[in-house]
């Protein structure tokens, strides 16, 4: 399981973009907050003051529906302090890689803490169930980012890895598109999105299967707006993805489902259910302190000294070997 593809995105994973990665999420009704409800592209009404021609590529026709949706997504995280959701992550493999699929299920938490005008964003994804080709396994994997350090934990092997994504005081945002490896699916600047992707607003059910096994998903997505993101040639995203699709609830423009087709021909999807917005979360939910007695490694950003660390260390600990990326 590639950490950047699982979380990103997200959120999430969310999960990964206004895009990248494939983890999305969120909750509650924003209709009373200046965001009118919509269903599909036809419901995307122009935003006052929007100037899509300023951000669209000069050689391309302006897709007004796409520009209007990007305006809403840029503002979708306004007043968002925290959230929680149940997450399902599915990875499908092509025949050349043996076929089959892996499904992970668990819980996701996110926090957007603002102090003195500076935002610190944190997340935790706790997968507790794995299904490999319809066979269930009780295997737990966790991924936690505290604003500086990313912790991954393999509970079966009692092993961890920690990687410093942001140096203390550096001011970099690893969840901003183009600035870090874990971009969120909301709050991204429209100009950044257009610079990296060809953005379109297809029919809401385009890309969803029509068989009986897809009936529940199709019903769930009826009142959403889908955006399709095709990475531009030469971008960082084009190295990993052929296309990304994200479905946003029309009531609040927060993502509940995402799909990606990757350059290695694997496919991935993330579904978020039971979304709750501005829930109570605490420091313990985003602790990157390894479990007591576990073994593992920790690595600082390039240029810092490295040394192995044992379980029970605190956040921002010593450097060490490479980061392990399960699956």
C-alpha positions as CSV (number, residue, x, y, z in Angstrom):
1,X,0.0,0.0,0.0
2,X,1.6,3.2,-1.2
3,X,1.3,5.8,1.6
4,X,1.0,8.8,-0.7
5,X,-1.8,7.1,-2.7
6,X,-3.7,6.0,0.5
7,X,-3.5,9.4,2.2
8,X,-2.9,12.0,0.2
9,X,-6.0,13.1,0.1
10,X,-7.6,11.4,1.5
11,X,-7.3,12.9,2.3
12,X,-7.3,11.7,2.0
13,X,-7.4,9.7,0.9
14,X,-8.4,10.5,1.2
15,X,-7.1,9.6,0.2
16,X,-5.5,12.9,-3.0
17,X,-6.5,15.9,-4.7
18,X,-8.6,18.6,-5.0
19,X,-7.0,15.8,-6.2
20,X,-3.9,13.8,-5.9
21,X,-3.9,10.6,-4.2
22,X,-7.4,9.5,-3.5
23,X,-8.6,10.1,-0.1
24,X,-11.5,12.5,0.2
25,X,-14.0,13.2,3.0
26,X,-16.4,15.4,5.0
27,X,-19.8,16.4,6.1
28,X,-22.7,18.8,6.8
29,X,-25.0,21.1,5.1
30,X,-23.4,24.3,3.7
31,X,-26.5,25.5,1.9
32,X,-27.0,28.2,4.5
33,X,-23.3,29.3,4.2
34,X,-23.6,30.8,0.7
35,X,-23.0,27.6,-1.2
36,X,-26.2,26.8,-3.2
37,X,-27.0,23.1,-3.6
38,X,-26.5,21.6,-7.1
39,X,-26.8,18.2,-8.8
40,X,-24.2,17.5,-11.5
41,X,-22.8,20.0,-13.9
42,X,-26.2,21.6,-14.6
43,X,-26.4,22.7,-10.9
44,X,-23.1,24.5,-10.9
45,X,-24.2,28.2,-11.0
46,X,-21.6,30.9,-11.7
47,X,-19.9,32.4,-8.6
48,X,-19.9,36.1,-8.3
49,X,-16.6,37.6,-9.2
50,X,-15.2,34.4,-10.8
51,X,-12.9,35.0,-13.7
52,X,-12.2,31.6,-15.2
53,X,-10.3,33.1,-18.2
54,X,-7.6,34.2,-15.7
55,X,-6.7,30.7,-14.7
56,X,-7.6,28.6,-17.8
57,X,-4.8,27.7,-20.2
58,X,-4.8,30.3,-23.0
59,X,-4.9,27.7,-25.8
60,X,-7.9,25.9,-24.3
61,X,-11.6,26.6,-24.4
62,X,-12.9,27.7,-21.0
63,X,-15.0,25.0,-19.4
64,X,-17.3,27.2,-17.3
65,X,-18.9,24.3,-15.4
66,X,-15.4,23.2,-14.4
67,X,-14.3,26.7,-13.4
68,X,-17.4,27.2,-11.3
69,X,-17.0,23.8,-9.5
70,X,-13.3,24.7,-8.7
71,X,-14.5,28.0,-7.1
72,X,-16.7,26.0,-4.8
73,X,-14.0,23.5,-3.9
74,X,-11.5,26.2,-3.1
75,X,-13.9,27.5,-0.5
76,X,-15.3,24.2,0.7
77,X,-13.0,23.9,3.8
78,X,-14.1,27.3,5.1
79,X,-15.0,26.9,8.8
80,X,-13.9,23.3,8.7
81,X,-12.2,22.5,12.0
82,X,-12.3,18.7,12.1
83,X,-14.1,15.7,10.7
84,X,-14.4,12.0,11.0
85,X,-15.6,9.2,8.7
86,X,-15.5,5.5,8.1
87,X,-13.2,4.8,5.1
88,X,-13.0,2.0,2.6
89,X,-10.0,1.9,0.3
90,X,-9.9,-0.6,-2.6
91,X,-6.9,-1.3,-4.8
92,X,-7.5,-3.4,-8.0
93,X,-4.6,-5.0,-9.8
94,X,-4.3,-5.7,-13.6
95,X,-3.9,-9.2,-14.9
96,X,-0.2,-8.6,-15.6
97,X,0.2,-8.1,-11.9
98,X,-1.8,-11.2,-11.0
99,X,-5.2,-9.6,-10.9
100,X,-7.4,-9.5,-7.8
101,X,-8.0,-6.7,-5.3
102,X,-7.2,-5.5,-1.8
103,X,-9.8,-3.8,0.4
104,X,-9.0,-1.9,3.6
105,X,-11.6,-0.6,6.0
106,X,-11.2,1.6,9.0
107,X,-11.7,5.1,10.4
108,X,-10.4,8.5,9.4
109,X,-10.0,11.7,11.4
110,X,-8.9,15.1,10.3
111,X,-8.1,18.4,12.1
112,X,-7.6,21.9,10.8
113,X,-6.3,23.9,13.8
114,X,-5.8,27.7,13.3
115,X,-3.7,29.6,15.8
116,X,-2.6,33.2,15.3
117,X,-3.6,33.1,11.7
118,X,-1.6,29.9,11.0
119,X,-3.3,26.6,10.1
120,X,-1.9,23.2,11.1
121,X,-3.6,20.3,9.4
122,X,-3.4,16.8,10.8
123,X,-5.0,13.4,10.0
124,X,-5.1,9.8,11.1
125,X,-6.2,6.8,9.1
126,X,-6.7,3.6,11.1
127,X,-7.3,0.5,8.9
128,X,-8.4,-2.5,11.0
129,X,-9.7,-4.9,8.4
130,X,-8.2,-6.2,5.2
131,X,-9.9,-8.2,2.5
132,X,-7.7,-10.0,-0.1
133,X,-9.7,-11.5,-3.0
134,X,-12.8,-11.8,-0.8
135,X,-10.9,-13.4,2.2
136,X,-11.0,-11.3,5.3
137,X,-7.9,-10.7,7.5
138,X,-7.7,-8.9,10.8
139,X,-4.7,-6.8,9.9
140,X,-4.3,-3.3,11.3
141,X,-2.3,-0.5,9.7
142,X,-2.3,3.1,10.8
143,X,-1.1,6.3,9.2
144,X,-0.8,9.5,11.3
145,X,0.4,12.9,10.4
146,X,0.8,15.5,13.2
147,X,1.6,18.5,11.0
148,X,5.3,17.7,11.0
149,X,5.9,13.9,11.2
150,X,4.2,11.0,9.3
151,X,3.9,7.8,11.3
152,X,3.1,4.4,9.8
153,X,2.4,1.4,12.0
154,X,2.1,-2.4,11.3
155,X,0.3,-3.8,14.3
156,X,0.8,-7.4,13.3
157,X,4.6,-7.1,13.1
158,X,4.8,-4.4,15.8
159,X,6.9,-2.2,13.6
160,X,6.7,1.5,12.8
161,X,8.3,4.0,10.4
162,X,8.4,7.8,10.9
163,X,9.3,10.4,8.3
164,X,9.6,14.2,8.8
165,X,7.6,15.9,6.1
166,X,8.1,19.4,7.4
167,X,11.0,20.8,9.4
168,X,10.0,22.6,12.6
169,X,9.4,26.3,11.7
170,X,9.7,25.7,8.0
171,X,6.2,26.8,7.2
172,X,5.7,24.3,4.3
173,X,2.2,22.8,3.9
174,X,2.5,19.1,2.8
175,X,-1.3,19.1,2.1
176,X,-1.1,21.9,-0.5
177,X,-1.1,20.9,-4.1
178,X,2.4,21.4,-5.6
179,X,4.0,21.9,-2.2
180,X,3.8,18.5,-0.6
181,X,3.0,14.8,-1.2
182,X,-0.4,14.7,0.6
183,X,-2.7,17.3,-1.1
184,X,-6.3,17.4,0.2
185,X,-9.3,17.1,-2.0
186,X,-10.7,20.5,-0.9
187,X,-9.4,24.0,-0.3
188,X,-6.9,23.9,-3.3
189,X,-6.4,27.0,-5.3
190,X,-8.2,27.0,-8.7
191,X,-5.1,28.3,-10.4
192,X,-3.1,25.4,-9.0
193,X,-5.6,22.9,-10.1
194,X,-5.8,24.2,-13.7
195,X,-2.0,24.4,-13.9
196,X,-1.7,20.7,-13.1
197,X,-4.9,19.1,-14.5
198,X,-7.3,19.3,-17.4
199,X,-10.5,19.6,-15.4
200,X,-13.9,18.6,-16.6
201,X,-17.4,18.0,-15.1
202,X,-18.8,14.7,-16.6
203,X,-22.2,13.2,-16.0
204,X,-22.6,12.3,-12.3
205,X,-22.7,8.5,-13.0
206,X,-20.0,8.4,-15.7
207,X,-17.3,5.9,-14.7
208,X,-19.6,3.9,-12.4
209,X,-20.6,0.4,-13.4
210,X,-24.2,-0.5,-14.3
211,X,-24.5,-4.0,-12.9
212,X,-26.6,-4.9,-9.8
213,X,-23.5,-4.8,-7.6
214,X,-23.2,-1.0,-8.3
215,X,-26.8,-0.2,-7.5
216,X,-26.1,1.1,-4.0
217,X,-23.2,3.2,-5.1
218,X,-25.1,4.7,-8.0
219,X,-27.9,5.7,-5.6
220,X,-25.4,7.2,-3.1
221,X,-23.9,9.3,-5.8
222,X,-27.2,10.6,-7.3
223,X,-26.9,14.0,-5.5
224,X,-23.3,14.6,-6.1
225,X,-21.1,16.5,-8.6
226,X,-18.3,14.6,-10.3
227,X,-15.1,16.2,-11.5
228,X,-12.5,14.5,-13.7
229,X,-8.9,15.4,-13.4
230,X,-6.4,14.5,-16.2
231,X,-2.8,15.3,-15.2
232,X,-1.0,17.6,-17.6
233,X,2.1,16.2,-19.3
234,X,5.2,16.8,-17.3
235,X,3.6,17.4,-14.0
236,X,4.4,15.4,-10.9
237,X,0.9,14.0,-10.9
238,X,1.3,12.6,-14.4
239,X,3.9,10.2,-13.2
240,X,1.5,8.5,-10.9
241,X,-2.0,9.0,-12.4
242,X,-3.7,8.7,-15.8
243,X,-6.9,10.1,-14.4
244,X,-8.7,10.9,-11.1
245,X,-12.4,11.3,-10.5
246,X,-13.9,12.7,-7.3
247,X,-17.6,12.9,-6.4
248,X,-18.6,15.9,-4.1
249,X,-21.9,16.1,-2.2
250,X,-23.9,18.9,-3.8
251,X,-25.1,20.2,-0.4
252,X,-21.7,21.1,0.9
253,X,-19.1,20.4,-1.9
254,X,-17.2,17.9,0.3
255,X,-16.0,14.7,-1.3
256,X,-17.4,11.3,-0.5
257,X,-16.1,9.0,-3.3
258,X,-13.0,9.0,-5.5
259,X,-11.4,6.8,-8.1
260,X,-8.0,6.8,-9.8
261,X,-6.5,5.0,-12.7
262,X,-2.7,4.8,-12.1
263,X,0.1,4.7,-14.5
264,X,1.0,1.2,-13.4
265,X,-2.5,0.2,-14.6
266,X,-3.7,-0.4,-11.0
267,X,-7.0,1.2,-10.0
268,X,-8.0,2.6,-6.7
269,X,-11.1,3.9,-5.0
270,X,-12.0,5.5,-1.7
271,X,-15.5,5.7,-0.2
272,X,-16.3,7.7,3.0
273,X,-19.5,7.1,4.9
274,X,-20.9,8.4,8.2
275,X,-19.2,11.8,7.7
276,X,-19.3,14.1,10.7
277,X,-18.0,17.7,10.5
278,X,-16.4,19.7,13.3
279,X,-16.4,16.7,15.7
280,X,-14.3,16.7,18.9
281,X,-10.7,15.5,18.4
282,X,-7.7,15.8,20.6
283,X,-3.9,15.6,20.5
284,X,-3.9,11.9,21.2
285,X,-5.8,11.3,18.0
286,X,-2.8,12.6,16.0
287,X,0.1,11.4,18.1
288,X,3.1,10.2,16.2
289,X,4.7,8.6,19.2
290,X,5.4,4.9,18.4
291,X,3.9,2.2,20.5
292,X,5.9,1.2,23.5
293,X,8.3,-1.7,22.8
294,X,7.9,-1.7,19.1
295,X,10.8,-1.5,16.7
296,X,11.2,0.8,13.7
297,X,13.0,3.6,12.1
298,X,12.7,7.4,11.9
299,X,14.1,9.7,9.3
300,X,14.4,13.5,9.2
301,X,14.3,15.6,6.1
302,X,17.5,15.4,4.0
303,X,20.4,17.1,5.7
304,X,19.7,16.0,9.2
305,X,21.6,13.3,11.1
306,X,20.0,9.8,11.1
307,X,19.9,7.1,13.7
308,X,17.6,4.2,14.4
309,X,15.0,4.7,17.2
310,X,13.0,2.2,19.2
311,X,9.3,2.3,20.1
312,X,8.0,4.7,22.6
313,X,9.8,7.7,21.2
314,X,8.1,11.1,21.1
315,X,7.1,13.3,18.2
316,X,9.9,15.0,16.2
317,X,12.4,12.3,17.3
318,X,15.8,11.4,16.0
319,X,16.4,10.6,12.3
320,X,16.9,7.1,11.0
321,X,16.6,4.7,8.1
322,X,14.2,4.8,5.2
323,X,10.5,4.9,5.6
324,X,8.7,1.6,5.1
325,X,5.6,1.7,2.9
326,X,3.5,-1.4,3.5
327,X,1.7,-3.2,0.7
